[in-house]
Amino acid sequence: MSIQIKNIDLPSIRVKVDREKCQIPMNCSYKCYTACPQGVFHVHSYPQVSGAFMKPDPNSPKNYLVAGSAAPKCTGCMVCTENCPEDAITIEITLPEVKEGEHPYKHPFESMEVAMENQKRIEELDSTYKGLKKI
């Protein structure tokens, strides 16, 4: 599991799948695909196999790859990295560069949107653990 943080103006999350480590996604039964609560991962056939005269063979696992093609949905929960047996997934979080005295978001609506998403996630977690006793 690895996290890389870079500085730009707006926050973003990028999901990368290492093709060298994830060569045959069927071997692990697409654990990242099934574990991701946001539906970030998709299974695609390689372009060279899905040409005009060839269709991908479902019995040939090397014809497919897993891609984090819906990365804007990613919340950075890291469930995919925890479930990947090949350690092939990297979550790259890009944070805004904040100078002293500046607000991290240049546009107030962005910070409101992030706060609303965080609040929704907190409410989901609260409802999940409701009724459990603290030890």
N, C-alpha and C positions, 0 to 999 in steps of 0.2 A: 504494500500500500504506500503510495507516495502522494504528497500534496506539494504543488508548486504555487508560489504566490508572486504575482507581478503587479506593477503599479500602472494604472491608466485612469482616465477620468470617471468611467462608470464601472460598477461591479459586474462581473460575469463569471460563469462557471463553464468550463470546457471539459468534456469527457473524451479521453483517448483510450483506444484499445490497441495494444501492441500486437501487430500481426505475426511477429516472430514467436510470441508466447501463446497466442490464441490461434493456432493453425487449423484445428478441427474443433469448432465449437460444439459439435454433437457429442464429443467425448465427455463433457461435463453436464450434458443435458441442459445447456443454455442457462446455467445457474444465475448469471447476471440478469438475463432477460426475465426469468421468473421471479427473482428476488426484488427487483426494482419496483418500489411502490408508485413511482411517477410514470412508468412506461417509457423510459428514456431509450432503451435498447431495442433495436430492430434486427431481424435476420435478413440478409440480402444474399443473392447469388452474385458470384464474381462477374463483372462485365464481360470478360473474355468467354465465359461459358453461356451467357444468355444472349448471344448474337442472333442475327436474323435466321440462321439455319440450324441453330442448336438450342435445345432447351436444357436447363440444369437437370441433372440426374439426381433425384431425391435419395438414391442409394449410394451416392458418392459424396461423402461428407466434406471433402476438400473443395467442393464447388460452392461452399457457403461461407459467409463471414458474419460476425456480429459487429454492429456499428452503433455508436452512441449518437444516432442521427437526430434525436429529439432533445439534444443537450439543453436548450432553453427551459425545459421542464425540470431539469435537475435542481434539487434543493441542497445538494452537498451532504446528504445523510450518510454516505459511505457504505451503504448496505451492499452495493455491487462489489466494491473492493474487498469487503469482508467475505463474500461468497465465492469469489473467483479463485478456483484452485490453482490456476497458473500464475497468479499475481500479475495479470496482463492489463489491468485497468488503472489509469491515472486520472485523478480529478485535479484539474488546474483551476485554481481560484484566482481571479484577477481583481484586486482591490483598488479603489481610487486612491491617488496620492493626496494626502491631506497635509496641508501646511498649518503651522501653528496659528490658531485663531480662526481657521476656516471650518465650515461645516463639511462633512464628508460627501454630501450630495449637493451638486450645484443647482439642481432643480428640486424644489420641495415636494413635487408630486411623486418623484422616485422614492424618496424616503418614506412617504406615506404608504406607497404600494408595498415596499419591503416590510414595513411595520405591520401592515394588515396580513401579509403572508405569514410572518412570524407568529402573530397572534392566533391565526387559524391553526398553525402547527401546534402551538402550545395547548389550544383547546382540544385538539385531537389526542394529544398525549395525555392530557388530564382525564379525558373520557375513557381512554384505554386503561389507565391505572386506577380509576375510581373504584373504591371499595377494597383496595388492598391495604393491609395493615402494615404500618412501619415497624421495623424490627429494631 
